[in-house]
């Protein structure tokens, strides 16, 4: 197939920036899918705000012309207007937001949506259930996401800190709620345990809550590997939570309140716990610290599932769904 990706960001990036901190989930997904499509033998072109001399058929969307090329499939990152730049037999939009109908219109998406009739690919059931049905008139489907290969290929270690929990999501994803649960309900019963969190000005150094050191992706992986449990309440704006999926791939049992899409990241009672309230959240966390057999059972369950979600399978799944469009 002849496939093109369309993306327009304020910053420049290409495949060489795969592990750059400037990339968000959408850009990382584009890089991973485009790489996998090439491995599967497809002809792939990327139109985005890349340096003008980028290799591997990356073209700057602000200066390049498609020269009337016809693509079999065009994939736009969250913007139906970009289809005006190319010709394609099939068109899909990868969506990463709930985006109300009012915002959809305000962002000038409606005319291009009706003109190009793309299928929207969403990133989970929570996303599908909460997005306006009027923005799926021409069909919708689920994009199966994965984590970067670095997580899949990392060797697990036995020398962990059995007194360490960790949170690596964004601080605006209910970190304050987690800090409250930890300081009021968990720490008083586990004073020898510590919680590593994404750096926040709200962390005072009390209650064994520690701002972890930000650095490379490998630094974060090292922190995850050393931890016993992953704590993440969830947030209503969280449509997937890649951070929790990364922790799951490194076989950390997860405790969550299941807010937003977080219940989709956990098999309750097998790979972690979906708590009904903050008291239950604290109880599950304490149990995973104190009950070695329970923790080992969940870790073994996670090890059995490890590697099943990968970008090769995601790319194959996406192309199989495109056939029905």
C-alpha positions as CSV (number, residue, x, y, z in Angstrom):
1,X,0.0,0.0,0.0
2,X,1.0,3.6,-0.5
3,X,0.4,5.3,2.8
4,X,0.9,8.9,4.0
5,X,0.8,10.4,7.5
6,X,-0.2,14.1,8.0
7,X,0.7,16.0,11.1
8,X,1.2,19.7,11.8
9,X,3.0,20.8,15.0
10,X,4.5,24.0,16.1
11,X,7.8,22.3,16.7
12,X,10.0,20.3,14.2
13,X,10.6,16.6,14.6
14,X,11.3,13.5,12.5
15,X,12.2,9.8,13.2
16,X,15.5,10.8,14.8
17,X,13.6,12.5,17.6
18,X,11.8,9.3,18.7
19,X,13.1,9.5,22.3
20,X,13.1,13.3,22.5
21,X,11.3,14.8,25.5
22,X,9.7,17.3,23.2
23,X,7.5,14.6,21.6
24,X,4.0,13.9,22.9
25,X,2.0,10.7,22.5
26,X,0.6,11.6,19.1
27,X,4.0,12.2,17.5
28,X,5.5,9.0,19.1
29,X,2.5,7.0,17.7
30,X,3.1,8.4,14.2
31,X,6.8,7.4,14.3
32,X,6.1,3.9,15.6
33,X,3.3,3.2,13.1
34,X,5.2,4.6,10.1
35,X,8.2,2.4,11.0
36,X,6.1,-0.7,11.3
37,X,4.3,-0.1,8.0
38,X,7.7,0.1,6.3
39,X,8.7,-3.1,7.9
40,X,5.6,-4.7,6.6
41,X,6.6,-3.6,3.0
42,X,4.4,-0.6,2.6
43,X,5.5,2.7,0.9
44,X,5.2,5.4,3.5
45,X,5.5,9.2,3.3
46,X,5.2,11.6,6.3
47,X,4.1,15.2,5.8
48,X,4.8,17.1,9.0
49,X,6.8,20.1,10.3
50,X,10.2,18.3,9.9
51,X,13.5,19.7,8.9
52,X,13.5,20.2,5.2
53,X,16.3,17.7,4.5
54,X,14.8,14.9,6.5
55,X,15.5,11.4,5.2
56,X,13.2,8.3,4.8
57,X,10.5,10.2,2.9
58,X,9.7,12.8,5.6
59,X,8.5,16.0,3.9
60,X,7.9,19.4,5.4
61,X,4.1,20.0,5.3
62,X,4.6,23.7,5.1
63,X,6.7,23.7,1.9
64,X,6.2,20.3,0.2
65,X,3.6,19.5,-2.5
66,X,2.2,16.0,-3.0
67,X,2.4,16.6,-6.7
68,X,-0.9,15.0,-7.3
69,X,0.2,11.6,-5.9
70,X,-2.7,9.3,-5.0
71,X,-2.3,7.4,-1.8
72,X,-4.2,4.3,-0.8
73,X,-4.5,5.5,2.8
74,X,-4.0,8.9,4.4
75,X,-3.7,9.1,8.2
76,X,-4.0,12.4,9.9
77,X,-3.0,13.2,13.4
78,X,-6.1,14.8,14.9
79,X,-6.8,17.2,12.0
80,X,-9.2,16.6,9.1
81,X,-8.2,19.9,7.4
82,X,-4.8,18.3,6.5
83,X,-6.6,16.0,4.0
84,X,-6.8,19.1,1.7
85,X,-3.1,18.7,1.0
86,X,-3.3,15.2,-0.5
87,X,-5.4,12.8,-2.5
88,X,-6.2,9.4,-1.0
89,X,-8.7,6.6,-1.5
90,X,-9.2,6.1,2.2
91,X,-8.8,8.6,5.0
92,X,-8.6,8.1,8.8
93,X,-8.1,10.5,11.6
94,X,-6.3,9.4,14.8
95,X,-8.0,11.2,17.7
96,X,-6.5,11.9,21.1
97,X,-9.2,14.1,22.7
98,X,-12.9,14.0,23.6
99,X,-13.5,17.2,21.7
100,X,-17.1,18.3,22.0
101,X,-19.1,19.2,18.9
102,X,-18.8,22.8,19.8
103,X,-15.0,22.6,20.0
104,X,-15.0,20.6,16.8
105,X,-16.8,23.4,15.0
106,X,-14.7,26.1,16.6
107,X,-11.5,24.4,15.5
108,X,-12.8,24.6,11.9
109,X,-13.0,20.8,11.5
110,X,-16.6,20.4,10.4
111,X,-16.3,21.4,6.7
112,X,-13.3,19.2,6.1
113,X,-14.9,16.4,8.0
114,X,-18.0,16.5,5.8
115,X,-15.9,16.9,2.7
116,X,-13.4,14.1,3.2
117,X,-15.7,11.7,5.3
118,X,-12.8,10.2,7.3
119,X,-13.2,7.3,9.8
120,X,-12.1,8.3,13.3
121,X,-9.8,6.0,15.2
122,X,-10.1,6.5,18.9
123,X,-7.8,5.1,21.6
124,X,-10.0,3.1,23.9
125,X,-13.6,2.3,24.9
126,X,-13.8,5.2,27.4
127,X,-12.8,7.5,24.6
128,X,-15.4,6.0,22.3
129,X,-18.2,6.2,24.9
130,X,-17.5,9.8,25.8
131,X,-16.8,11.4,22.4
132,X,-19.7,13.0,20.6
133,X,-21.4,10.4,18.3
134,X,-22.1,13.2,15.7
135,X,-18.3,13.2,15.1
136,X,-18.4,9.6,14.0
137,X,-21.0,9.8,11.2
138,X,-18.6,8.1,8.8
139,X,-17.5,5.4,11.2
140,X,-15.2,5.0,14.2
141,X,-12.9,2.3,15.4
142,X,-10.2,1.6,18.1
143,X,-6.5,2.1,17.6
144,X,-4.6,-0.5,19.6
145,X,-1.8,1.3,21.2
146,X,1.5,-0.1,22.4
147,X,4.6,1.2,24.2
148,X,8.0,1.9,22.8
149,X,10.3,-1.1,22.0
150,X,12.6,0.0,24.8
151,X,10.0,-1.1,27.3
152,X,9.4,-4.4,25.5
153,X,13.1,-5.3,25.3
154,X,14.1,-4.2,28.9
155,X,15.1,-7.1,31.1
156,X,13.3,-7.3,34.4
157,X,15.4,-7.3,37.6
158,X,15.0,-9.1,40.9
159,X,16.8,-6.6,42.9
160,X,14.0,-4.1,43.6
161,X,13.2,-1.8,46.4
162,X,10.2,-3.5,48.1
163,X,9.4,-0.3,50.0
164,X,9.0,1.9,46.9
165,X,5.9,2.9,45.0
166,X,6.0,5.2,41.9
167,X,3.9,7.6,39.8
168,X,5.2,8.7,36.4
169,X,2.1,10.3,34.8
170,X,1.7,14.0,34.4
171,X,1.2,16.0,37.6
172,X,-2.1,17.4,36.4
173,X,-3.5,13.8,36.2
174,X,-4.6,13.8,39.9
175,X,-1.2,13.7,41.5
176,X,-2.5,15.9,44.3
177,X,-5.2,13.3,45.0
178,X,-2.5,10.6,45.2
179,X,-0.4,12.8,47.5
180,X,-3.4,13.2,49.8
181,X,-4.2,9.4,49.9
182,X,-0.5,8.6,50.5
183,X,0.1,11.1,53.3
184,X,-3.2,10.5,55.1
185,X,-4.0,6.8,54.6
186,X,-0.9,4.9,53.4
187,X,2.1,6.5,55.0
188,X,0.8,6.3,58.6
189,X,0.7,2.5,58.2
190,X,3.8,2.2,56.1
191,X,6.3,4.7,57.4
192,X,9.3,2.7,56.0
193,X,7.9,3.1,52.4
194,X,8.4,5.9,50.0
195,X,6.6,7.2,46.9
196,X,8.5,8.5,43.9
197,X,6.5,11.0,41.8
198,X,6.8,13.2,38.8
199,X,8.4,16.4,40.1
200,X,5.9,18.8,41.6
201,X,6.2,22.0,43.7
202,X,3.5,20.5,46.0
203,X,6.0,17.9,47.2
204,X,7.5,19.2,50.5
205,X,9.7,16.2,51.4
206,X,7.4,15.0,54.1
207,X,5.7,11.6,54.3
208,X,8.5,9.9,52.3
209,X,7.2,11.5,49.1
210,X,10.1,12.2,46.8
211,X,10.3,14.0,43.5
212,X,12.1,11.6,41.1
213,X,14.8,12.9,38.9
214,X,13.7,13.7,35.4
215,X,16.0,12.6,32.6
216,X,16.1,10.2,29.8
217,X,13.5,7.5,29.1
218,X,16.0,5.0,30.4
219,X,16.2,6.8,33.8
220,X,12.4,6.5,34.1
221,X,12.6,2.8,33.2
222,X,15.3,2.3,35.9
223,X,13.0,3.9,38.5
224,X,10.1,1.7,37.4
225,X,12.1,-1.5,37.5
226,X,13.2,-0.7,41.1
227,X,9.6,-0.1,42.3
228,X,7.2,-2.6,43.8
229,X,3.8,-1.0,42.8
230,X,2.5,1.7,40.5
231,X,0.0,4.1,42.0
232,X,-2.2,6.2,39.7
233,X,-5.7,7.4,40.6
234,X,-6.6,8.3,37.0
235,X,-8.2,11.4,35.6
236,X,-11.3,12.1,33.5
237,X,-9.1,13.6,30.7
238,X,-7.0,10.4,30.6
239,X,-8.2,8.6,27.5
240,X,-5.5,5.9,27.6
241,X,-2.7,6.6,30.1
242,X,0.5,5.4,28.3
243,X,2.4,5.8,31.6
244,X,0.3,3.1,33.2
245,X,0.8,0.9,30.2
246,X,4.5,1.3,30.4
247,X,4.4,0.3,34.1
248,X,2.3,-2.7,33.2
249,X,4.8,-3.8,30.5
250,X,7.5,-3.7,33.2
251,X,5.3,-5.9,35.3
252,X,4.4,-3.5,38.1
253,X,1.0,-4.3,39.8
254,X,-1.1,-1.1,39.5
255,X,-3.5,0.4,42.0
256,X,-6.0,2.9,40.5
257,X,-9.4,4.5,41.1
258,X,-10.2,3.7,37.5
259,X,-11.0,7.3,36.7
260,X,-11.1,8.0,33.0
261,X,-9.6,5.1,31.0
262,X,-7.5,3.7,33.9
263,X,-9.8,0.7,34.5
264,X,-8.8,-0.4,30.9
265,X,-5.2,-0.7,31.9
266,X,-5.8,-3.1,34.8
267,X,-7.4,-6.6,35.0
268,X,-8.9,-6.1,38.5
269,X,-7.6,-8.7,40.9
270,X,-5.1,-10.2,38.4
271,X,-2.7,-7.4,37.3
272,X,-3.7,-4.8,39.9
273,X,-6.7,-3.3,41.6
274,X,-9.4,-0.9,40.6
275,X,-10.5,0.7,43.8
276,X,-14.0,2.0,44.4
277,X,-12.8,4.8,46.7
278,X,-9.8,6.3,48.3
279,X,-10.0,4.1,51.4
280,X,-10.0,1.0,49.2
281,X,-7.1,2.5,47.2
282,X,-5.1,2.7,50.3
283,X,-6.0,-0.7,51.5
284,X,-5.0,-2.4,48.2
285,X,-1.7,-0.5,48.2
286,X,-0.9,-1.6,51.8
287,X,-1.8,-5.1,51.0
288,X,0.5,-5.2,48.0
289,X,3.4,-4.0,50.2
290,X,2.7,-6.4,53.0
291,X,1.5,-9.6,51.2
292,X,4.4,-11.0,49.3
293,X,2.4,-14.0,47.8
294,X,-0.3,-11.7,46.4
295,X,2.4,-9.4,44.9
296,X,4.2,-12.3,43.3
297,X,1.0,-13.7,41.9
298,X,0.2,-10.4,40.2
299,X,3.7,-10.0,39.0
300,X,3.6,-13.5,37.4
301,X,0.3,-12.7,35.8
302,X,1.9,-9.6,34.3
303,X,4.9,-11.5,33.1
304,X,2.6,-13.9,31.2
305,X,1.0,-11.0,29.4
306,X,4.3,-9.2,28.6
307,X,5.0,-8.3,25.0
308,X,1.6,-9.1,23.6
309,X,0.9,-5.5,23.0
310,X,3.5,-4.3,20.5
311,X,3.6,-1.9,17.5
312,X,3.9,-4.7,15.0
313,X,0.5,-6.1,16.1
314,X,-0.9,-2.6,16.4
315,X,0.0,-1.8,12.8
316,X,-1.4,-5.1,11.5
317,X,-4.6,-4.6,13.5
318,X,-5.0,-1.1,12.1
319,X,-4.6,-2.1,8.5
320,X,-7.0,-5.0,8.9
321,X,-9.6,-2.5,10.2
322,X,-8.9,-0.2,7.3
323,X,-9.9,-2.9,4.8
324,X,-13.6,-2.6,6.0
325,X,-13.7,1.2,5.4
